[in-house]
Every structure is written in structure tokens, then in C-alpha cells.
């Protein structure tokens, strides 16, 4: 289960894709899902999302969970 807390991008990708063996593939898959949902990108931008940051804030994680329907 993904908790509402700050996550490093790799940590969050590991939570979303635990059965993918390559860590870089996990991050890329999460990135593709986020970018594939324009509403999510807009919502993250409203939460001051920095694409180059190494982590997501608690509020950004909550929004990602809601929009991608993951728990």
C-alpha cells in the first residue's frame, strides 16, 4: 500500500511496479503513466511539481494515487 508521505521517484516507482526487475524501467513506466494523463500533469503543476526534482511531495503522491487509481 502506498502511504501519503514524501517519496523519492524511485521509491514510488518501486511501489507501483514491484514485479518489474529493472529499476530504470519502473521509473520510466511511472513517468509514461503520469505523462499519459493530462489531467494529472495539470494537477501536479498546480502543486508546484518540478519534473527534475528527485522526489514527490505527500500531496503530489496523493494526487498520483487518485488519478492513476492505485492504492
N, C-alpha and C positions, 0 to 999 in steps of 0.2 A: 504494500500500500504506500502511496506517495503522500508524505506528510506536507503540511503547509509550513514550510521553512525555506530559507535560502538554500540553493543547490548550485554546485559547480555544474557547468554544462555537461561534463562527462558523467557526473553522478546522476543527473536527471535522465540522460540517455540510457544509462545502465538500468534505471528503474523501468523505463518504458520498453526496453528491448533486452530482457535478461537472457534470452536464448541465442542472441546473435554473438558469435565468437569474437569478432574483430571490434575493438573499442571505437576505432575511427568510423566503421560502418554504422555503429549505433548512433554516434553524433550526427552523421550525415543523414540518417533516416529521420531523426527527430527534426533536423533542420528542414528537410523536404516537407515533412508534415506541417510544420509551422508556416513555411512559406506557401504551402498549398491551400492555406485557409486565410484569405484576405481579411476576413473579419477579425481573426486572431492577431494578425500583424497590426491592424489598426488599433485594436485594444491594447496590445503591448506597447505600441508607440505612445499611447495616452499615459501609460505607466512608466514613461521615460526609459524605454528599452534601448539599450546600446548593443547593436549586433556584435560588436567587437569585445564586449565585456566577457569575462570568463565565468560569469555566474548569472543566475536568475534570482530576483528577489522573491520573497514569500508571496507577494501579491501577483507577480508575474507567473509563478508556479501555479497558483490557484487558477488564474485565467487560462493557462495552458491546459490544466486538467479539465476545466469546464468545457472549453471549446473543442478539445480533442476527445472528450467523453472517455477519459481514462481515470482509473482510481488506483 
